[in-house]
Each structure stands twice: as structure tokens, then as C-alpha cells.
């Protein structure tokens, strides 16, 4: 993993993660070799493969593994090898942690869950030890905690578990607050030459998540452009004005993006480590011009700073480049997202 690899990629969200129900028919059809061939034909160089732990481990048997789950992952890696794509294997949902169920999470206060987490990474390392630099591990998606310290300690344990088996596998570690760029400096930089660091970027949320059904503060927002003139507090519903206050009174434009991104850039410059943007995008409920303009501007900032990227997401998932049938939603948007 270096400044010449993992530069332009896309997430395979909704396949082995965030699926509606555990369904082998879905796992066998949502993404196929034809999709991987299409991504390669676009000129991309990698995919980020989110995986929820129930795909590989039943809750009723927490230290046993499901061969079928590893077979799906192995198929993806084989297809990607065939079409010269690299793979980031992202543990999107871990035992005791998922970014969408914060109240129910217990990973950081249950030692048994932490051991399960490390054991999953030990098993990933064992299963895929023979893969080369084409495969990178990403420890956990979108951490949310009051403090970053418990995650720093657990991440080190997971790295150590992987290193018991594979000393040179590249590993990606993200930060707190949904992998936000401002939280990246809170991540402990480990003394390991094969570790990169990641953030996600969806700011400003009123633009990128307008009409999002899962975020009550943004559901009623409609047809916001990008760039967007400064918003008044009254633009937001009264009960969400405090939560949205940092979007008030400033233009939502390139300068705003750069302000939010700057802590990640400073981390990159201070540490000299590889920094990667694992998710970004604009919801398909937004006007197409908004999606195109925002992505063009943000991708430009990443390119200026030599930061590789993985667009969210390839298919459906409210941000998709293709629809359910695999047809491109907007060639204009795709041309922006796949640009080198």
C-alpha cells in the first residue's frame, strides 16, 4: 500500500454488510464477477469490501467460523485478482459494535467481546495469509466512543493478533466519531511500518445527507445545492438547531470542506503515514448537480494531497453509482468519481 496503489476505489456496501436479512441468495447475487469486471473497466484500482461479522460467525457459536462466509470473501478476492483490483477487507460490524446501534454496543465494556474481536482478526490473518499486497485489512468501521483511548488500546491488541500470523499485512486504522477527519489526530500512531490510517467524509451533512430517512434532523431538507450559501438557524427544525449550529452562518463550499478536512491533512503531514479516505459521497436524493459538484470538489482536495479514496457506494445503498440491475445511474457522476 503506497501512494501509487489504493488511489481510486469504490465500496461494495450492502453485499456482505448492512443486508436486510442473512440470506445466501442475496450474498450469491448482489455482487458477482460481472460487477468486479465493470469496476475494473472504469479504471478503478481497488474495492473496499465491508463485512458484518455474522457472515463469518454465528452468534450462537462465538469462536467458530462459517466456511460459507469466508468463501464469499475469497470469491471477491479471486475476482479482483483476475481483474487487477486490490481489496480492503473492512470489518463493518463487529461483535458488540455497530455504528447504527450505539445504545446496544458493548464491545468496549465486555472483555469477552474484545477477545472475540481480536480472534476474528486472527482468523482473517490465518485464512488470507497467502494473499499478497493486493489485500489490506481495516480493523473497524466508524467507531463512536466518548473517548478514543479504549479504541487505541483495542486496535493495538488486534494488530498484535494479526502480527502473530502475518507480519507484513497492511492494516488500516480509523478514528472516533464515525471515522471523522477531525478525530483522526486522536488515533495512536503505532510503531509498525505496515499501518495506514483512514477517515470518512460526508460534510456538510445537510448537503450530503439531505432527505436521509435515517437522520431526523435532515429528513425535511430538500434540493440544497453545492456550493450552498450560508444557512440561517431557522433553516433547521427547532429541536435540531443546536445540533446543526456549526452549519449556520458560513458558506458550505470548498473552504468549508477544507476546514473540516484540515485535521486529517495535518495528521498526514505530522506523521508521514499513509492516509486514506474510505468513504465519501452524496445521497441520491440530492439534485444531480449537487452530487456532481460536491464530489468533484472533494476529490480534487484529496488529489491535491495525495490521499487515496473509496467512494460510497457501488450499488444502491442510497449513494450508488449503479442501480439494482447494475446500470449506471449517471455517467456524469461516474466520470467524476472514477477520475484519476
Secondary structure, DSSP 8 states (H G I E B T S, - for coil): --TTSS-EEEE-TTSBSS-SS--HHHHHHSS-HHHHHHHHHTT--EEEEEEEGGGT--TTSTT---HHHHHHHHHHHHHHHHTT-EEEEEEEEBTTB-TT-GGG--TTT-HHHHHHHHHHHHHHHHHTTT--TTEEEE--SS---S-SHHHHHHHHHHHHHHHTT-SS--EEEE-HHHHBGGGGGGS---S-TTEEEEEEE--SHHHHTTT-TT-TTTTT-----SSB--B-GGGS-GGGTTTTGGGBSS-BSHHHHHHHHHHHHHHHHHH---EEEEEE---TTS-HHHHHHHHHHHHHHHHHTT-EEEES-SBSTTT-SB-TTS-BS-HHHHHHHT--
